[in-house]
Amino acid sequence: MADGANATVAGARRRGPAAGSGASPRARGDRPLAAVAAAFTLAQLVLVRPGMGLGWDETVYVSQVTSHAPAAFFSAPRSRGVSLLVAPVASWSSSTALLRVYLAVLSGLALHLALRAWRGLFPTRVLVTAGAFFATLWVTLFYGPQAMPNYWVAIGALICAGCFLRARGRGAGPAALWGVAAGAALMAWMRPTDAVWVTVPLLAVALVRRRGWLLLALVGGLAAGGVPWVIEAYTGYGGLAQRLADASRIQGGLGRHIAVDDQLRSLGGRALCRPCTGPMPHPVIVLWWFALPVLAAVGLAVAVRAGRTARTLVPLACAATAALPYLFTIEYAAPRFLQPAYALLALPVADALWHLARAGDGRWRPWPAALVAVALAGHLAVQLAVLVHTVDRNTDSRRDWARTAAALHRLGIRPPCLLIGHEAIPLGYYAGCSSGNTHGNNANTTAARIVDAARRMPVAALVGPDGTPPGYTRSWTPYRISDLQVRIAPRQEARPVPDGTPDGP
């Protein structure tokens, strides 16, 4: 009887963990990562809400591939990656809700793949914590379902850095090299300059260590994603040097600028802080931002002690180079600019939190663990509060655009049509009109062309509350829609309506 029992136990040991659970240890390690990604997708759909209209930059990217509105002016810094990303939905449907659901699901799947790239480099519990930390930042939840590039640069950075570390190890197969190339291509596809900054440490390591295949994968990936941007520079912007110069001018002139305080001001939920004036957010909102480098340093110390320095140093170095241009070379800020840095920092930060909460033998440290739990709960509450405020404010502003577009329709401004002036790009998308500007970062036409267009289609000039109508619109019929001055070219027989009342002779 005893021999039979012993044989049964021995057989179970030989079969391994999968015999009892029906899944391999590798598959069981994937489940927590998949759960984080699924929760991230669900949180986007619940908290950001699919019905939120498109923002200014989104209308530019989506208009390139949709039939709902003419393509908006595509300025020099932009890349076509986001437009191609949304094309499977935007090319045949004008439903913003459908696009949001598509992007939320896609961003969740992408997070899962990015975390999987780090399996074996960090314990599963660290990867789950890192993924949850990054996914619960308000800026990640807010931009995950939006047609914007920065989240996808962050995903590409995670994949590229993780596969880079796997590829340099012994016995690494070609899959890791393909991952390096794919991550680099994704970043360059979305924002070529960001891709270069993120990969600087990886390129340096590959060169110093003479890892030819790794270097080829990195350069090949960057080229695959960035060459279309370079080709477009010569076909539409007067050459690569001119496009880079135009991109620098649009961003206020790249140089030695300290934008650290601007980034802090933007953490309260400001999508774009330009010019970045006003008071700082409440200290509780920005506390996590100062804790990040401290915890990252703790994570590095833990890694050095454990003999796995490279696994932590590589994401730290890539995070530093990713953040550098947005902290020290531009005069304005947007919280989304630092998403790649946050994603990479999440790994050593999560490692540090687990080290603080648990001793080397696996036992919990009661007081430190309790403090970590309280800090994380408070952090989550603050992030959700900022997210709700940000979503409400942006939803209201985008509804205003939709209402203004409806009022313009009632005034006779219907496709094909042209809007110029104040917020012409987003309002043009909402109204189904082309958009134009004669000056500023989005200048793409002249007064003569606008006057000529007025002979062929409805044209309206939009003037903000503090603006002055262009001289060539003095004979146009003035109206007012809320706080917006509207002047309509005389060929239109506009009929006043409640939302657009005459504003004088």
C-alpha positions as CSV (number, residue, x, y, z in Angstrom):
1,M,0.0,0.0,0.0
2,A,2.8,2.4,0.9
3,D,4.7,1.5,-2.2
4,G,1.7,2.3,-4.3
5,A,1.3,5.7,-2.6
6,N,5.0,6.4,-3.1
7,A,4.8,5.5,-6.8
8,T,1.8,7.9,-7.2
9,V,3.7,10.8,-5.6
10,A,6.8,10.1,-7.7
11,G,4.7,10.0,-10.8
12,A,3.1,13.3,-9.9
13,R,6.5,14.8,-9.4
14,R,7.7,13.5,-12.8
15,R,4.7,15.0,-14.5
16,G,5.4,18.4,-13.0
17,P,3.1,21.2,-12.1
18,A,1.1,21.1,-15.4
19,A,-0.3,17.7,-14.6
20,G,-2.4,19.0,-11.8
21,S,-3.3,22.3,-13.1
22,G,-3.7,21.6,-16.8
23,A,-1.3,24.4,-17.7
24,S,2.4,24.9,-17.9
25,P,4.2,27.3,-15.5
26,R,4.8,29.6,-18.5
27,A,1.1,29.7,-19.2
28,R,0.3,30.3,-15.6
29,G,2.8,33.2,-15.5
30,D,1.0,34.7,-18.5
31,R,-2.4,34.8,-16.8
32,P,-1.7,37.6,-14.3
33,L,-0.2,39.7,-17.2
34,A,-3.3,39.1,-19.2
35,A,-5.5,40.0,-16.2
36,V,-3.7,43.4,-15.9
37,A,-4.1,44.1,-19.6
38,A,-7.8,43.1,-19.5
39,A,-8.4,45.3,-16.5
40,F,-6.7,48.1,-18.3
41,T,-9.0,47.8,-21.3
42,L,-12.1,47.6,-19.1
43,A,-11.0,50.7,-17.1
44,Q,-10.6,52.7,-20.3
45,L,-14.1,51.8,-21.4
46,V,-15.7,52.6,-18.1
47,L,-13.7,55.7,-17.0
48,V,-12.8,57.4,-20.2
49,R,-16.1,56.5,-22.0
50,P,-16.2,55.7,-25.7
51,G,-18.6,58.6,-26.4
52,M,-15.9,61.3,-25.7
53,G,-15.4,63.2,-29.0
54,L,-12.1,63.5,-30.8
55,G,-9.5,66.0,-29.6
56,W,-7.6,68.6,-31.7
57,D,-4.6,66.3,-32.6
58,E,-6.9,63.3,-33.0
59,T,-8.9,65.1,-35.7
60,V,-5.7,65.7,-37.6
61,Y,-4.6,62.0,-37.5
62,V,-8.1,60.6,-38.2
63,S,-8.9,63.0,-41.0
64,Q,-6.0,61.6,-43.0
65,V,-7.8,58.3,-43.5
66,T,-11.5,59.0,-43.0
67,S,-14.1,59.9,-45.6
68,H,-16.1,61.9,-43.0
69,A,-14.0,65.0,-43.4
70,P,-11.2,66.3,-45.7
71,A,-7.7,65.7,-44.5
72,A,-6.4,68.5,-42.2
73,F,-3.0,70.1,-42.5
74,F,-0.3,67.7,-41.4
75,S,2.5,69.7,-39.8
76,A,6.2,68.8,-39.9
77,P,6.6,67.0,-36.5
78,R,3.7,64.6,-37.1
79,S,4.1,61.0,-38.3
80,R,1.6,58.8,-40.2
81,G,1.7,56.0,-37.6
82,V,-1.4,56.9,-35.8
83,S,-3.4,57.4,-39.0
84,L,-2.5,54.0,-40.1
85,L,-3.3,52.6,-36.7
86,V,-6.8,53.9,-36.8
87,A,-7.4,53.2,-40.5
88,P,-9.0,49.7,-40.0
89,V,-12.0,51.5,-38.3
90,A,-11.8,55.2,-39.3
91,S,-11.5,54.4,-43.1
92,W,-15.1,53.1,-43.2
93,S,-16.9,54.4,-40.0
94,S,-17.3,57.9,-38.6
95,S,-18.3,56.4,-35.2
96,T,-16.1,57.9,-32.4
97,A,-17.4,55.3,-29.9
98,L,-16.4,52.4,-32.2
99,L,-12.9,53.9,-32.7
100,R,-12.5,54.3,-28.9
101,V,-13.5,50.7,-28.2
102,Y,-11.1,49.5,-31.0
103,L,-8.2,51.5,-29.5
104,A,-9.0,50.4,-25.9
105,V,-8.9,46.7,-26.9
106,L,-5.8,47.2,-29.0
107,S,-4.0,49.1,-26.3
108,G,-4.8,46.3,-23.8
109,L,-3.4,43.7,-26.1
110,A,-0.3,45.8,-26.7
111,L,0.3,46.1,-23.0
112,H,0.1,42.4,-22.6
113,L,2.6,41.8,-25.3
114,A,5.0,44.4,-23.9
115,L,4.9,42.9,-20.4
116,R,5.5,39.4,-21.9
117,A,8.7,40.7,-23.5
118,W,10.1,41.0,-19.9
119,R,9.3,37.4,-18.8
120,G,12.3,35.8,-17.2
121,L,14.0,39.1,-16.7
122,F,11.9,40.0,-13.7
123,P,9.6,37.9,-11.5
124,T,6.0,37.7,-12.6
125,R,4.9,39.7,-9.5
126,V,7.2,42.6,-10.5
127,L,5.8,42.6,-14.0
128,V,2.3,42.6,-12.8
129,T,3.0,45.5,-10.4
130,A,4.8,47.4,-13.1
131,G,2.0,46.9,-15.6
132,A,-0.6,47.9,-13.0
133,F,1.4,51.0,-12.0
134,F,1.7,52.2,-15.6
135,A,-1.8,51.3,-16.5
136,T,-3.4,53.2,-13.6
137,L,-1.6,56.5,-14.3
138,W,-4.3,58.9,-15.4
139,V,-2.3,59.9,-18.5
140,T,-2.1,56.2,-19.6
141,L,-5.9,55.6,-19.0
142,F,-6.8,58.8,-20.7
143,Y,-4.6,58.4,-23.8
144,G,-4.9,54.6,-24.2
145,P,-8.2,54.8,-26.2
146,Q,-7.2,58.0,-28.1
147,A,-5.7,58.4,-31.5
148,M,-2.4,59.7,-30.2
149,P,1.2,58.4,-30.6
150,N,2.8,58.6,-27.2
151,Y,1.2,55.5,-25.6
152,W,2.4,53.5,-28.6
153,V,5.9,54.8,-28.3
154,A,5.8,53.6,-24.7
155,I,4.7,50.1,-25.8
156,G,7.4,50.0,-28.5
157,A,10.0,51.1,-25.9
158,L,9.0,48.3,-23.5
159,I,9.1,45.7,-26.3
160,C,12.4,46.9,-27.7
161,A,14.3,47.2,-24.4
162,G,12.9,43.8,-23.1
163,C,13.8,41.9,-26.3
164,F,17.2,43.6,-26.4
165,L,18.0,42.2,-23.0
166,R,16.7,38.8,-24.0
167,A,18.7,38.8,-27.3
168,R,22.0,39.5,-25.6
169,G,21.6,36.5,-23.3
170,R,23.0,33.0,-24.1
171,G,20.8,30.8,-26.2
172,A,18.6,33.6,-27.4
173,G,16.7,32.8,-30.5
174,P,15.7,34.9,-33.5
175,A,12.4,35.8,-31.9
176,A,14.2,38.2,-29.5
177,L,15.9,40.0,-32.4
178,W,12.6,40.3,-34.3
179,G,11.1,41.8,-31.1
180,V,13.9,44.4,-31.0
181,A,13.3,45.4,-34.6
182,A,9.5,45.4,-34.1
183,G,9.7,47.6,-31.0
184,A,12.0,50.1,-32.7
185,A,9.9,50.2,-35.8
186,L,6.7,50.8,-33.8
187,M,8.4,53.8,-32.0
188,A,9.7,55.2,-35.3
189,W,6.4,54.7,-37.0
190,M,4.7,56.8,-34.3
191,R,7.4,59.4,-33.5
192,P,10.8,59.0,-35.2
193,T,12.6,61.5,-33.0
194,D,11.3,59.8,-29.9
195,A,12.5,56.4,-31.2
196,V,16.0,57.7,-31.6
197,W,16.1,59.2,-28.1
198,V,14.8,55.9,-26.5
199,T,17.3,53.7,-28.4
200,V,20.4,55.7,-27.8
201,P,21.5,53.5,-24.8
202,L,20.7,50.3,-26.7
203,L,22.7,51.5,-29.8
204,A,25.6,52.4,-27.5
205,V,25.6,49.0,-25.8
206,A,25.4,47.1,-29.1
207,L,28.3,49.1,-30.5
208,V,30.5,48.8,-27.4
209,R,29.8,45.1,-27.0
210,R,30.1,44.5,-30.8
211,R,26.8,42.8,-31.0
212,G,26.3,43.0,-34.8
213,W,23.0,41.3,-35.0
214,L,21.5,43.4,-32.2
215,L,22.8,46.6,-33.9
216,L,21.3,45.4,-37.2
217,A,17.9,44.7,-35.6
218,L,17.9,48.1,-33.9
219,V,18.9,50.1,-37.0
220,G,16.7,48.0,-39.3
221,G,13.7,48.6,-37.0
222,L,14.3,52.3,-36.8
223,A,14.7,52.5,-40.6
224,A,11.5,50.5,-41.2
225,G,9.5,52.9,-39.1
226,G,11.3,56.1,-39.9
227,V,12.1,55.9,-43.6
228,P,8.5,56.8,-44.7
229,W,8.8,60.0,-42.5
230,V,12.1,60.8,-44.2
231,I,10.7,60.2,-47.7
232,E,7.7,62.4,-46.9
233,A,10.2,65.1,-45.8
234,Y,11.5,65.3,-49.4
235,T,8.2,65.0,-51.1
236,G,6.2,67.4,-49.0
237,Y,8.4,69.5,-46.7
238,G,11.4,70.6,-48.8
239,G,13.8,68.0,-47.5
240,L,14.8,66.4,-44.2
241,A,16.7,69.4,-42.9
242,Q,13.8,71.7,-43.7
243,R,11.3,69.4,-42.0
244,L,13.4,69.1,-38.9
245,A,13.8,72.9,-38.8
246,D,10.1,73.4,-39.3
247,A,9.4,70.8,-36.5
248,S,11.8,72.7,-34.2
249,R,10.1,76.0,-35.0
250,I,6.6,74.6,-34.4
251,Q,7.7,73.4,-31.0
252,G,9.0,76.9,-30.1
253,G,12.6,76.4,-31.1
254,L,14.5,73.4,-29.6
255,G,17.4,74.4,-27.3
256,R,18.3,74.7,-23.7
257,H,15.0,75.1,-22.0
258,I,13.9,73.8,-18.5
259,A,10.5,72.3,-18.8
260,V,10.5,70.4,-15.5
261,D,8.2,72.9,-13.8
262,D,6.0,72.9,-16.9
263,Q,5.6,69.1,-16.6
264,L,4.7,69.4,-13.0
265,R,2.0,72.0,-13.8
266,S,0.6,69.6,-16.4
267,L,0.1,66.7,-14.0
268,G,-3.1,68.2,-12.7
269,G,-4.9,67.1,-16.0
270,R,-3.8,69.7,-18.5
271,A,-3.5,68.0,-21.9
272,L,-1.3,70.8,-23.3
273,C,0.5,73.3,-21.1
274,R,1.5,76.0,-23.7
275,P,2.1,78.6,-22.4
276,C,2.5,76.8,-19.1
277,T,1.4,79.4,-16.6
278,G,-0.7,79.2,-13.5
279,P,-0.2,77.6,-10.1
280,M,1.2,74.2,-9.4
281,P,-1.3,71.3,-8.7
282,H,-1.8,70.2,-5.2
283,P,1.3,68.6,-3.7
284,V,-0.5,65.3,-3.3
285,I,-1.0,65.1,-7.1
286,V,2.7,65.6,-7.9
287,L,4.1,63.5,-5.0
288,W,4.4,60.3,-7.1
289,W,6.5,62.2,-9.7
290,F,9.2,63.0,-7.1
291,A,9.0,59.4,-5.7
292,L,9.7,57.8,-9.1
293,P,13.5,58.6,-9.3
294,V,14.0,57.7,-5.6
295,L,12.3,54.3,-6.0
296,A,14.1,53.7,-9.3
297,A,17.4,54.3,-7.5
298,V,16.3,51.7,-4.9
299,G,15.4,49.3,-7.7
300,L,18.9,49.7,-9.2
301,A,20.5,49.1,-5.8
302,V,18.5,45.9,-5.4
303,A,19.5,44.8,-8.9
304,V,23.2,45.4,-8.2
305,R,23.0,43.5,-5.0
306,A,21.3,40.6,-6.7
307,G,23.8,40.5,-9.6
308,R,21.3,41.5,-12.3
309,T,22.4,45.1,-12.9
310,A,21.8,45.2,-16.7
311,R,18.2,44.2,-16.4
312,T,17.5,47.4,-14.4
313,L,20.1,49.7,-15.8
314,V,18.9,49.3,-19.4
315,P,15.3,50.5,-18.8
316,L,16.6,53.2,-16.5
317,A,18.9,54.5,-19.2
318,C,16.3,54.4,-21.9
319,A,13.8,56.2,-19.6
320,A,16.3,58.9,-19.0
321,T,17.1,59.5,-22.6
322,A,13.4,59.4,-23.5
323,A,12.5,62.1,-20.9
324,L,15.5,64.3,-21.6
325,P,14.3,66.2,-24.6
326,Y,10.9,66.9,-23.0
327,L,12.4,68.1,-19.7
328,F,15.3,70.2,-21.0
329,T,14.9,71.2,-24.7
330,I,11.3,72.6,-25.1
331,E,9.4,75.5,-23.6
332,Y,6.1,73.8,-22.9
333,A,4.7,70.5,-21.6
334,A,2.1,67.8,-22.1
335,P,2.0,64.9,-19.7
336,R,1.7,62.4,-22.5
337,F,5.2,63.3,-23.7
338,L,6.7,61.3,-20.8
339,Q,4.7,58.1,-21.2
340,P,7.7,56.1,-22.6
341,A,9.7,57.1,-19.6
342,Y,7.0,56.2,-17.2
343,A,6.5,52.8,-18.8
344,L,10.3,52.0,-18.6
345,L,10.6,53.3,-15.0
346,A,7.7,51.2,-13.9
347,L,9.9,48.0,-13.9
348,P,12.6,49.1,-11.4
349,V,10.0,51.0,-9.3
350,A,7.9,47.8,-9.0
351,D,11.0,45.8,-8.1
352,A,11.9,48.3,-5.4
353,L,8.4,48.2,-3.9
354,W,8.5,44.4,-3.6
355,H,11.9,44.6,-2.0
356,L,10.6,47.1,0.5
357,A,7.6,45.0,1.3
358,R,9.2,41.6,1.5
359,A,12.5,40.3,3.0
360,G,15.0,38.2,1.1
361,D,13.6,35.0,2.4
362,G,10.1,35.8,1.1
363,R,8.5,36.9,4.4
364,W,6.5,40.1,4.5
365,R,7.8,43.1,6.4
366,P,4.6,44.1,8.2
367,W,5.2,47.9,8.7
368,P,6.9,48.6,5.3
369,A,4.4,46.4,3.5
370,A,1.5,48.3,5.1
371,L,3.1,51.7,4.2
372,V,3.6,50.6,0.6
373,A,0.0,49.4,0.4
374,V,-1.4,52.7,1.8
375,A,0.9,54.7,-0.5
376,L,-0.3,52.7,-3.5
377,A,-4.0,53.1,-2.5
378,G,-3.6,56.8,-2.1
379,H,-1.8,57.1,-5.4
380,L,-4.6,55.2,-7.2
381,A,-7.2,57.5,-5.6
382,V,-5.4,60.6,-6.8
383,Q,-4.9,59.3,-10.3
384,L,-8.5,58.4,-10.6
385,A,-9.6,61.8,-9.3
386,V,-7.4,63.6,-11.9
387,L,-8.7,61.3,-14.6
388,V,-12.3,61.9,-13.9
389,H,-11.8,65.7,-13.8
390,T,-9.8,65.5,-17.1
391,V,-12.3,63.4,-18.9
392,D,-15.2,65.6,-17.8
393,R,-13.5,68.8,-18.9
394,N,-12.4,67.4,-22.3
395,T,-15.8,65.8,-22.9
396,D,-17.5,69.2,-22.4
397,S,-15.0,71.1,-24.7
398,R,-15.5,68.5,-27.5
399,R,-19.3,68.7,-27.1
400,D,-18.9,72.5,-27.6
401,W,-17.1,71.8,-30.9
402,A,-20.0,69.5,-32.0
403,R,-22.6,72.2,-31.1
404,T,-20.7,74.8,-33.0
405,A,-20.4,72.6,-36.0
406,A,-24.2,72.0,-35.9
407,A,-24.8,75.8,-35.7
408,L,-22.5,76.3,-38.7
409,H,-24.5,73.8,-40.6
410,R,-27.7,75.7,-39.9
411,L,-26.0,78.8,-41.1
412,G,-25.4,77.1,-44.5
413,I,-21.8,76.0,-43.9
414,R,-22.1,72.5,-45.2
415,P,-19.7,70.2,-47.1
416,P,-17.9,70.9,-49.3
417,C,-16.9,74.0,-47.2
418,L,-13.9,75.7,-45.7
419,L,-13.3,77.0,-42.2
420,I,-10.4,79.4,-41.4
421,G,-9.1,80.9,-38.3
422,H,-9.7,80.1,-34.6
423,E,-9.9,76.3,-33.9
424,A,-10.5,75.7,-37.6
425,I,-8.9,72.3,-37.6
426,P,-11.1,70.5,-35.0
427,L,-14.2,72.5,-36.0
428,G,-13.5,71.7,-39.6
429,Y,-13.5,68.0,-38.8
430,Y,-16.7,68.1,-36.8
431,A,-18.4,70.1,-39.5
432,G,-17.0,68.0,-42.4
433,C,-15.2,71.0,-43.8
434,S,-11.7,71.7,-45.0
435,S,-9.6,73.9,-42.6
436,G,-7.1,76.6,-43.4
437,N,-4.9,79.1,-41.7
438,T,-2.8,81.9,-43.2
439,H,-0.3,82.1,-40.3
440,G,0.9,80.2,-37.3
441,N,2.0,76.6,-36.9
442,N,-0.8,75.3,-39.1
443,A,-0.4,77.9,-42.0
444,N,-1.4,76.1,-45.2
445,T,-3.1,78.7,-47.4
446,T,-3.2,82.4,-48.3
447,A,-5.9,85.1,-48.3
448,A,-6.1,85.1,-52.1
449,R,-6.8,81.3,-52.1
450,I,-9.5,81.8,-49.4
451,V,-11.3,84.5,-51.3
452,D,-11.1,82.4,-54.5
453,A,-12.5,79.4,-52.6
454,A,-15.5,81.5,-51.4
455,R,-16.6,81.7,-55.0
456,R,-16.9,77.9,-55.2
457,M,-18.0,76.8,-51.7
458,P,-19.3,78.0,-48.3
459,V,-16.5,79.7,-46.4
460,A,-16.5,80.9,-42.8
461,A,-13.9,82.8,-40.8
462,L,-13.8,81.9,-37.1
463,V,-12.5,84.5,-34.6
464,G,-11.9,83.8,-31.0
465,P,-13.1,86.0,-28.1
466,D,-10.0,88.2,-28.1
467,G,-9.3,88.0,-31.8
468,T,-9.7,90.4,-34.7
469,P,-11.3,89.4,-38.0
470,P,-8.9,89.3,-41.0
471,G,-9.1,92.4,-43.2
472,Y,-10.4,90.5,-46.3
473,T,-13.5,89.4,-44.3
474,R,-14.8,92.9,-43.5
475,S,-17.6,92.7,-46.0
476,W,-18.6,89.2,-44.9
477,T,-21.8,88.7,-42.9
478,P,-21.0,88.5,-39.1
479,Y,-22.6,86.1,-36.7
480,R,-21.9,85.0,-33.2
481,I,-22.0,81.4,-31.9
482,S,-21.5,81.4,-28.2
483,D,-18.2,83.3,-27.6
484,L,-17.1,82.7,-31.2
485,Q,-17.3,85.4,-33.9
486,V,-18.2,83.9,-37.3
487,R,-17.9,85.8,-40.6
488,I,-19.5,84.1,-43.6
489,A,-18.5,84.9,-47.2
490,P,-21.3,86.9,-49.0
491,R,-22.2,84.3,-51.5
492,Q,-23.9,82.4,-48.7
493,E,-27.5,83.1,-48.0
494,A,-27.2,82.4,-44.3
495,R,-30.3,82.3,-42.2
496,P,-30.0,83.3,-38.5
497,V,-30.9,80.6,-36.0
498,P,-31.0,80.5,-32.2
499,D,-27.4,79.1,-32.1
500,G,-26.1,81.6,-34.5
501,T,-27.5,85.1,-34.3
502,P,-26.6,88.2,-36.4
503,D,-23.8,90.1,-34.9
504,G,-24.3,93.5,-36.5
505,P,-24.2,94.8,-40.1
